[in-house]
Amino acid sequence: MNTGESPSWPTSLLPRPDESAVAIPPPGRGPGYWAGAPSAVLAEDGIYLAYRLRKPLGNGRGYAVAVARSADGVRFETVTTIKREWMQAESLERPCLVRTAAGRWRLYLSCATPGTKHWRVELLEAGDPAGFNARERLVVLPGDAKTGVKDPVIRHRDGRWHLWTSCHPLADPSEADQMITEYATSDDGLDWIWHGTALSGRSGLWDARGTRVSAVCYADGVIAAFYDGRASAVENYEERTGIATGTEPAALTAIGTTAAAESPYAGRGLRYLEVLPLGDGRHRLYYEMTRPDGSHELRTEVR
């Protein structure tokens, strides 16, 4: 396969915040006010972007997921909003927006089960992104008493659905911030077969406490995954971006001993990187980044 990627791939797809623009500002000023966790799809009439809106703990948490459309990839108009109450969730986290081969739209939503550390993923499906209805939802990744499941990355390739999702241990609530990325496949994107841990933290390094795959790219038989990592529980919510590669989707290896991309501001958070191919050899990046006041904004740039 001739991908046209440069010899520096995948590092050429890393964010450069000084060359980016704000796509979605945070809903308030200061720590805990976030716009981010993006998932993007290129369609005939523009780019559709699903993202999470959040307020501080005790003031709403992840209170909504919005879906918006843009003709230029930078300026967005909201087409629908899903509120956490509609999903019977204490908080919403990263969505995954997918368009099927049949032209249907799917929105996979990360939902926090009220009063617990548990997370599950539910699915909304519609013929149009404006038509998602929270009353017509299906739990597709329930997790269990020992594991919370959230932040799915889903690709349809070679006739199969492929999933990388963040999993959190629940046996000890004080350890529930830890995360690894598990890999699964499906014939329909609804029922999944698990194949094991694709990526986990490395003791003593910047990603020791957790690894969460946020984007997956392919080139010449190599898989590149961009992921969020943190060294300790103190860095929860301020993860930075790393790169892992491999030839098998269930076995990725982190490269480098330091984070590959981070915010230039205090907290250094740069996370939930989304890489959207534009079909002309370029890619549009979307990511959540910490601002000087501690809030998080959703930024975009083209590579």
Secondary structure, 3 states (H helix, E strand, C coil): CCCCCCCCCCHHHCCCHHHCEEEECCCCCCCCCEEEEEEEEEECCEEEEEEEEECCCCCCCEEEEEEEEECCCCCCEEEEEEEHHHHCCCCECCCEEEECCCCCEEEEEEEECCCCCCEEEEEEEECCHHHCCCCCEEEEECCECCEEEEEEEEEEECCEEEEEEEEEECCCHHHCCCEEEEEEEECCCCCCEEEEEEECCCCCCCCCCEEEEEEEEEECCEEEEEEEEECCHHHCCCCEEEEEEEEECCEEEEECCCCCECCCCCCCCEEEEEEEECCCCCEEEEEEEECCCCCEEEEEEEC
